């Protein structure tokens, strides 16, 4: 570690000009690794004191009475003493402590105060080797990060999400999944695994979506999202075949339904919803399972275009069936709803579905 890195770390720890600016910084170095470098530290407005051989009481008088507004860095070429043997304890309780290991310097650079995160940072040190990732992460972090929140923001940086919110992270990953369906290559998920953040992703999904799987994957996440939504939209019909892939808690299902609706409404991501929907619709044989249902039984369904086509055919049957009177109000209500629904407005499907509905008006 060169002298400039040390200086930057110390300056970051003092937090000059911020609401959390410190005046006194304690630095214990039991290995005496930096004692030689100490003389080369030049930091404006900071007095650097090597406490080797200096009087503790004279130093306390100097920093508390003689120069009460001056910034001091107190360097100790030995280990931090036990509280009952520490003559500086009263001062240390309202001061900051500096650590010169790489993880601590990274926390200082990010403006994170919690030094207990050093071990967590160490296990993810490869992430911080890239300046662009560091710059992006700095825009997201606050001083009050914990392990979970820091991991989520690192995930957001890796997948280039619109924000550090889990739905935005998931949208980026599902886009990556959709784009890789033909090549079986998913670079964003590969990066998540490479930088030791896959477990953090699954923990976040478990917490917010109640997602659980023995072998979690994006393919399985997508399957459960679509199956959960379809299961919720066909209440009263045959839906038990979906149960193995339905999220297990009501809170998780509610979160999934809100996510799916926002996904379809997104100009940036809706096309990836549609490509995954097509794949899963074929895999689940949705067209076959819902070919003969009445239109009013499918009116809440939005997950699959195959259901949309079944609904259109059902409306046509109702319109042409002379053996029973047509409930015109219900018929027109269904038409109105579907004309402003996703599959009519979707750029890849609107012409076919919209024309079919309009021909019935």
Protein Blocks (a to p, Z undefined) as FASTA:
>chain_A
ZZklmmmmmmmmnogoiakbcfbdcdddfkommmmmmmmpccehiacddfehpafklmmm
mmmmmmmmbccddddfbdcddfklccklmmmmmmccddfbfklmmmmmnopablmlmmmm
mmmmmmmmpmklmmmmmmmpcfkbcfklmmmmmmmmmnopablcfklmmmmmmmmmmmmm
mnopafklmmmmmnopmmmmmmmmmmmnopacfbgcfklmmmmmmmmmmmmmmghiafkl
mmmmgcfbfklmmmmmmmmmmmmmpmklmmmmmmmmmmmmmmnommmmmmmgcfklmmmp
ckbmklmmmmmmmmmmmmmmmkbccdfklmmmmmmmmmmmmklmpmklmmmmmmmmmmmZ
Z
